[in-house]
Amino acid sequence: MGKTIFELLTKEELNKIPIGEISFVAFDLETTGLFPPTNRVVEIGGVKFKRDRIEAYFNQLINPRCSIPKDAYYIHHISDEMVADMPRIEDVLPSFLSFIKDSVLIAHVATFDADFISCELARSNIVPPSNIILDTRNLTRFLFPYIPNYKLETISQYFDFEADGLHRALTDSTICFKIFRECIKRLKGRWNTPFYELVKINGQLYKFNSYQFQRGENGFLFIERVTKAIEKKEKIKIVYINSLGKSSERLISPHAIIYYKENIYLNAFCYLRNEERSFRADRILKLF
């Protein structure tokens, strides 16, 4: 992948560019749950735009290789049947990264989407891109301090947006774009405002994290042994204790080791459950 605008320009140079000259992508994900190391992405949506003109869309369902829990289905209504014949995340990410190249990204509650993409990149052994990510929740809190709360639904109602199909990736991406557009209207210079003014309002800038493979020992898990199994595509057996304290022996095909914050997770296909699973390293009692 070639260098992006974020690697070619210094921070000072980027900050002098008017907002209207920058390409933006508002994006959103639907997932199997709320915790990036153990849950998976099932849909990615994106809206690319410059000023208030939409230039392109990205919309793709993804096979997570595991069952979609009922509580997640009740939110986004994406079923196992809908994703059964869809591509896997490692086949979708390259086209998504191509779509967002040279764009400033926008998400609502950006840490959620950034962490999920970061973990999926690590599982797929893909280097994270250098895109800057803005958060429409931060922007609206500053520019519209009287909205009752800053959930996507509430902000949509406040602006009287059509919000049919909320909690689907492309719909939420489009709503995110519309919210961003309303935020720009509150700026004195609107689209001619220097980018650094928007950065100051947003506060912390977000980026994708590099959750790299970790080597060494962690409790009972011998990372070197698992790494070799990943490289050779071997099956291994583990004895795993779940959150309820029950242990079971499982045959697995390990795919990735992810270091996420304070913990290490082993992503693998579990033949006991016949689906993709994530195992916390400190709960693996035995590896053989």
Buried (B, 14 or more C-beta within 10 A) or exposed (E): EEEBBBEEEEEEEBBEBBBBEBBBBBBBBBBBEEBBBBBBBBBBBBBBBBBBEEEEBBBBBBBBBBBBEEEBBEBBEBEBEBBEEBBBBBEBBEEBBEBBBBBBBBBBBBBBBBBBBBBBBBBBEBEBBEBBBBBBBBBBBBBBEEBEEBEBEEBBEBBEBEBEEBBBBBBBBBBBBBBBBBBBEEBEEBBEBBBBBBBEBBEEBBBBBEBEBEEEEBEBBBBEBBBEBBEEEEEBEBBBBEEEEEEEEBEBBBBBBBBBEEBBBBBBBBEEEEEBBBBBBBBBBEBE
